[in-house]
């Protein structure tokens, strides 16, 4: 493959649809605003816009060339500004294979070639045959490549060989998929998108006959009922959008385990395959959302160096939904070399007021102002009460533990997060103090790991200063935190981490 080659022409359509998806809100706003004008021809606008995007897609397809020569991938792209991207196979960490609706219609796949830098998101080949994808994978991921320690970097062998080496396959049951879709955290994102879109088209809608017709269907035309109806409609549409988005994204989910990597495949309409080499794994974190935690469910995520999505993050969904009783068993299967449970420490009791104050001060101040200015009902004071509960939950869930080769950090923002970090994967650890924390001998500890382009940090607030210093000291030595604290055991607030029950085995 030493000569430059082009992708399949379907890449032009795929590129055009990608531009439409990336600018969907802007396009919808133009459509609604333009539709209110008598001089606006909707069909001409749609046809002309799609034609323009198709021309751009064709130009991108024609100008996109690639070749592999002596273990180096050379991509030449750009319509007006010519770009040359060179990727040697020793820099390549992950090769993902996805198949969207357009690709699947023509029996094609898309290759995303990930490296340790931000350029990885530019190394995507939109449309090639599966046979060509296998050939590219074989040429770029030769099993003879290894690092200085004799450890194979990334995926060894071609796709067919990988399929034969899977030790275990774990699927997502249909029940968990429906619960994951129903409790998805993308509900807030969907709601914000709908709110943004509505704010742009509201002037047009309010002057249309459709708005008057729908408003006339309400049993009473009071302002309060109108506001409640609009809110309910937004919530229902946002939930439906979140539900089907998660359903389509994680349908047919399958986690496959090999000796050297994890292979995650998912998606109903767009088939996506993510390969995560163990030697690029930086951290594991478990998220228990505000809705999922009372139901006993959580989601598992990985932080990987060298993996970057379109946002530059290295976060990968290892398992979208799992019952907390099954988390430790799954981690035992996937990461047998990780210590799953250990003793940890909690923030001291004197830090509780800090958690309550930080969580409730702003909410209480805003509530008091609105209460006096707008003469609101006394029920508004339930918001400060809920913020106090939120602060207490943050205090109760905060904890940290260090072992000889692993640390566990647990904290809460809205979701309760438990992170497993190998000691040799820590990029840096920092202790910080505000002037109030200095007065009360408290501090905040933050651990940073490599992840994608931006990195990832895990933070625990309001730890005892002396105990936090011991945690940092342990990172520099080989003695476990528990051994360092045994001398003052009567004063240490021990807690069992991570706190999930183990499912009884038959």
N, C-alpha and C positions, 0 to 999 in steps of 0.2 A: 504494500500500500504506500509506495514511495512517491506516487503522483497525486496531485491535488484532485479531490473528488467533491462532487456536490451531493447534497441531501436529496431525498425524494421530493418531487415538486409539491407534495402534500404539505411540506414545511411552510410554504407560502400561506396556505389557508390557516394552518395552525398558528402562524405568527400574527395574521390578521385578527383571528379570534382572541389571541392573547392581548392584543392592543385594545380590543373592545372590552374585554373583561377588566383590564387594568384601568379603564376610563369610563366604566359603566355609569357611575353616578353623574359625571359631567355630561355624558350623552343623554341620560334621562332628563336632566335639568333643561338642556337645550330643547329637547322634544316637547316638554310640557310648556316651557316659556314660549317657544315658537308656535305651538298649537293655538295659543290665544290670539295670534295675529291672523287677520283675514288674508294677508298677502303671503302667508307661509304655506308652502306646498309640502306636506308631510312626506309623501311618497318620493318626491324629488330629493328631499333632504336625506332620507334613509338610503335610497339608491346611490346617491352621490357620495355619501359618507362611507358606505360599505365598499364602493368602488375605489375610493381613495385609499382606504386601509388595505384593500386587496393589492393595489399597485405597490404600496409600501412593503407588503409581505412578499410579493414577487421580487422586488428589488433586493430585499434582504436575502431571499433564497438564492438569487443569482450571484450576489456578491459574497456569499458565505462559502468558503472552501476549506477543506481540511485534508491532512495527510499524516501518516505515521511513518517516521523514518528513523531507524536506529534507536528505537525506544523513546522517541520524542514525538509528542502530538503538536502539530503546528496548525493553528486555526487562523484564517484570514477572513475578516469581516468588516462591515461598515459601508454605508452607501456613499456618503460624502467624505468622511474621514476614515481612512483605511487603518485598521487595527491588526496587529500581528501578535498572537498569543502563543507562547511556547511553554509546554508542560512536559518535563521529563518524568519518566515513570517512577523514579525514586521520590518525587514530590507528591504523587497521586496517592490519596488515602482511601477514597471510596468511589466506586462507580455504581450509581443508582440507575435502575431501569424502570421507566414508567411508560404507561400506555393510556393516553387519553382517548376520548370518544373518536376523534378524527383519525388518530393513528390506528386504532383497533378496526375501524371500518376498512382500512387498506392493508391490514396485517403488518403494521409497522410498530416500532417502539421509539422511545426517546431516551437518550443517554445524558445523565448529569454526572460530570466528572468533577469530583470534589478534591481540593487540595487544602493545604493549611492556611492559605491566604484568601483575601476577599475576591481574588480573580476567579475563584472556583465557580461563581455563579455565572460567569461569562462562558465557561467551557461546557456548553450544552449543545448536543446535536439533536435537532428537533425530530427528525423523521428518517429512520433507516430500517432495513429489514432485520429480523431477529438474527439471521445468519451473520449479517455484517456486524451487528452488536456483539455477538459472541467472538467474532474475529478481533474486533477492537479491544474487547475485554482481555482476550488472550495475549495480544501484542503488548498491552500496557500493564498487565498484571502478571508478568512472568514469575513463576514460583522460585526462580533462581535468585531474585532480588532479595536481599536481606540487609539488616542494619549491622552495626559493628558488633553486636552481641550475638549474631547468628540467628536473630529472630526475624521471621518473615514479616515484611511490611504489608499489611492489608490482606486483600483477597488473594488466595493462592489457587491458581488453576482457572479453568473456564467455568461457565455457568453450568454446563452439564455435569462436570465433576462435582461442583458444589451440591447439586441436587442429590448426589449419591452419598454425601458425607454427613447429612443431617442426623444428629444423634436423637433429637427430640423435636416434636412439633406441638405447639400449644395454640389452640384456636380460642377465639372469643365467643362464648355461647350467645345465642340469640337473645336470651333474657337480659344479660349484661349489656349487650349492644343497645337494646331499647332503653334501658335505664341510663346508659351513658348519653344517648341522644336526648333523653328527657331532662337530664340535669346538666347539660353541657354549659361550660363557662363562657361559650361564645354567645350566650343570650344577651349579655350586656353589649357586646360588639354589634350584634344584629340590631339591638334597640337604638344604639347611637347612629348606625347607618340610616335606619328608617327616620329617625328624628332629623338628621341632617338633610335627607332628601325632602322630607315634609316641609322643612323651613324654607326650602327653595321654591317649592311648587305651591305652597299654601295660598299666595295671592291669586294664582290662577284658579285653584280649586274653589276658593271662597266666592268667586264671581261666576262660577259655572252653574248650569242647571242641575248637574249631578249632585252637587253639594246641597242645594235646596231640596232636592227630592229625597236624599238620604236623611237629611235633618227632619223632614216632614214625617218620616216613618217613626220617629221617636214618640212615645206616648205623651210626653210633656216637653215643651220646648224651652225649658229653663236653662240658664247658663250653667248651673251646677251639673245637671244631667248631661249637657253637651260635653263638658270637660271630662266627666267620668266615662262617658261613652268613647271619647277619643282616646283616653288613656287605655281603656280595655282593648280597643281595637289595636293600638300600638303593641301592647303586651302580647296579645294573641298572635299577631303577625310576626313579631320578633321571635317568639317561642317556636312557631312553626318553621321559620327560616333557620333558626339554630338547630332544631330537631332534625330536619332533613339534611342540613349541611353535615352534621356529625354522622348521621346514618349513612350517607353516601361516602363520606371520607373513610370511615372505619368498618364498613361492610366487608365481608370476606377477610377479616383480619386473621393473620397467621404469623406466629413467632416461631422461627426455626433456629435451632442451636447446633453449632459445630464446635470443633476444638479451638478454633482460632477467631471466630466471629459470630455475630448474631445477624440473622437475615429477617427483616420485618417486611411483610407484604400486606397491603390493604387497599381498599377502594372498590366501589361498585362500577362507576362510570369511568373514572380515571384510575387505572391500576398503577400502584406505586410500589416500588421495591427498594428498601433501604438496607445497606450493608454496613454494619458497625464492627470493625475489628476490635478485639479486646484490648490490644495495646494502645488504642487511641481513646479508651474510656477514661474520663476524668472524674466523674461523680455520678451517683445515683440519687435521685430524690423522689420522695413519695408525697403527693399532694392530696390532702383531704379537704375538699371544698365545703363551704358553709351548708350547702344543700346535701351533698353526698355523705358528709361525715355522720349526721344523725341516722342515715340509712345504713351505715356500716361499710361504705365503699370508698375507694381511693383510686387514683391513677398513678402509674409509675413512669418516670422520665429518666432519660440519660443525658449527660453532658459529654460531648465528644469533641476532641481537638481535631481540626481538619475538616469538620463538617460545617457547612454554612448554608442556610436557606436564604430565601430572597431578602430576609430582614437581617442577615448576618449573624443569627444566633446558632448555637450548636446544640440546642435542645431537641431531643428526639423522644417521641412517645413510645416507651417500651411496651406498655400495656394500658389501653385506654380506660379500663374499669375492672376492678377486682375487689372482692370482699376482703376486709381487713384480716379475717381469720386465715386467708390463703396467701397473704403477702409474704410471710417468712418462708413458706414452703416453695413459692415461686422463686424467691431470691436464692434459696438453697439449690434449686435446679439450675438456675442461670448463672449464678456467681458463687460457686462452692468455696472459693478462697476468701470470701468476705466473712468477717465476724458479724453475725446478725444481731446479737444481743450483748449488752454490757451495762455496767453501772455508770450512771452519770450524775451530774450535779444540777441543781436548780438555782435561779436567782434567790438571794436572801429575802426575808420577809420585809425588810426595810425598803426594798425596791418596788413593792406593790403600789405604793402611792404614786410612784413615777409612772407606772403603766396606766393607772386610772386617770391621772392628770393629763398625760399626753393624749389619751384616747378621747377624753370627754371635754377638754377645755374649749376647743374650737366649736364643737357641736353645741355645747351649752351656751357659748357667747352668741352664736348666730340665732339659736332658738330664743334666747332672752330678747334680743333685738327685734325679731319678728313678732314675738308675743306682745311687746309693748307698743310697737309701731302700728301693727295691723290688728291689734285686739283679737288675737286668735283664741280658739278654744283651749282649755286647760289640757286637753289630750295631747297637745303638741309637746308637752314635757316628757312624753314617753321616749322621745328621741335621745335626750341626755341619759335617761335611765338605760336605754339599750347600749349607748356608748360606754357606760360604766361596765356593763356585762361584757362587752367586747374587750375592754381593757383587762378585766379579770381573766378572760380566756387567754389573752396574750401572755399574761403572767404565768398562768397555770401550765401553758404548753411550752414555755421556753426552757431549754435544757441543753447541756453539752456533755460529751464524753470523749475521752481519748484512750486509745489502746496502744499497743506497741507498733502497729502499722496502719491503724484506721482511726478516724474520728467520726463521731455522729453529732450533728447539730440539728436542733429542733426549734422551730419558731413559728409564729403566726402573723400574717398580715390579715387578709380575709381568709385565705386557705391556710390550713395547718401543714407545714412542710417539714419533712424529716430527710436530712441529707446524709449519705454515706460518702466519705471522701478518703481515699487512700493517702497515707502520709506523704508518699513520694510524688503525689499529683498536686500538692499544694504549691501554688505559685508564690503567694505571700500571705501573711497573716498580720493583722494590725489591731492594736488596742487604741481606743479613743475615749476621751472624757470631756464632757461639758463642765462648766464651773460648778453646777449643782452636783454632778456625779463626783467631782473631786471632793466636795464637802462631805458626801455620804460614802466615799470610798467604793464607788461603783464604776463600771466601765462597759463599753460595747466592744465585742470582739467580732471581727469580720475576716472571713477566709475566702480567698480568691483562687479560682481554678481557670485553666484555659478552656474556652468553649467557643467554637465558631470564630468570628472576627472580633467580638466584643468582650469575651470572657464572661464569667458568671461568679457572683458573690453570694455567700451565705452568712447571715448575721444573727447574733444572739445579743440582746440588749440587757443591761442592768445586772451583769454578773458581778460577784464580789471581786474586788481588784486583786487581792492576794491569790485567790483561786485562778483567776484569769492569767496571772503571771506564770503560775505553775503549768497551765495549759500551753502557753507559748514556750516555756522552758522544755516541756516534754517533746515538742516538735524538733528541738535541737539535739535531744538525746534519745536514748532508747528505753527509758523507764516509763511504764504506764502511769497515767494520771492517778489511777486508784492507789498504786503503791506510794506515790508522792503524798497523798492525802491521808494515809492510814494513821499518821501520828495525831491528827486532829479529827479523828473519825466522829467523836461525839458532837462536833460542831458542824459537820458537813451534812447537807441536805441531800441524801442519796435518793436517786430515782432510777427505776429500771427502764432502759431505753432499748428499743423504740416504743414499747408499750402496747404492741399489737398481740392479741392472743394467738397461740399456736393451735391450729386445728388438730383435734385428736385423731390419731391414726388407728385404723382397725387392725 
